[in-house]
């Protein structure tokens, strides 16, 4: 039966032997490691059950031809992946997701940063405007999608009625292949810009005011102090927002499903909508699982590229 470290020390001391000093340290480290694993155990179990196991199962499904009704799915190896890259609808969904992600990245982040810079000037009514800009983010995506479906209706929508006052003819916002994806993007901008505003505001308030004042004392105006002091210190926040924005954009589903149902002619179908359509409307589970795996690989590659490029322009805090 193994003795614990306290018994070893006590026995050695009573016998007059010299006890190495590192023995208690090693025991302390083991106890710390065990305590760390015990504390992490719930999270590891959660990640294993609800993240890793589903990923492995989806990869398994992507290698079979199955429609949930066949008792014995047929093993087809990579055939589902090959068929996806010859599917016009899948390639169109991939392109739409890329356009939506690029639009959100280059529009929502500057808008969020501009709003945060204005609110950081501590003008009158800052708390009110902060609440107003952030409120859309907490609204349910399905609810806001339904509201904008009514607002953008070609015949009875409020948007076309307002545009008619300045002589603009009615626009079929959600029924035209030219404006459907743009409409979804505008609603996403309205909903997510307040979220990025709040993150940028936290980043701005974390910058020491003494640095900005020192730049202005040296002759730099507000623009120069923003370019040379504020912007470099804000790069970790910009990097975080860019990663989150791309992941959120590629996962866009609710607005597309409610507002356009992927139409017309798949003009607004995104990658997640394609996965839903294939799996739960066409019952082609193998192709749906293969598209899910491609989405996972794509987001992993984009995140790794952002991390590698981020090391060149993100200013780390000293």
GIVEN-V923155 format. One record per helix or strand. SS is the DSSP state (H for helix, E for strand). FROM is the first residue (numbers start at 0). TO is the last residue. If there is no record, write none. Layout:
ss=<SS SS>
from=<FROM FROM>
to=<TO TO>
This chain:
ss=<H H E E H H H H H H H H H H H>
from=<4 21 63 73 78 87 125 140 157 179 208 221 253 270 284>
to=<13 60 64 74 83 118 137 150 163 204 216 249 258 280 312>
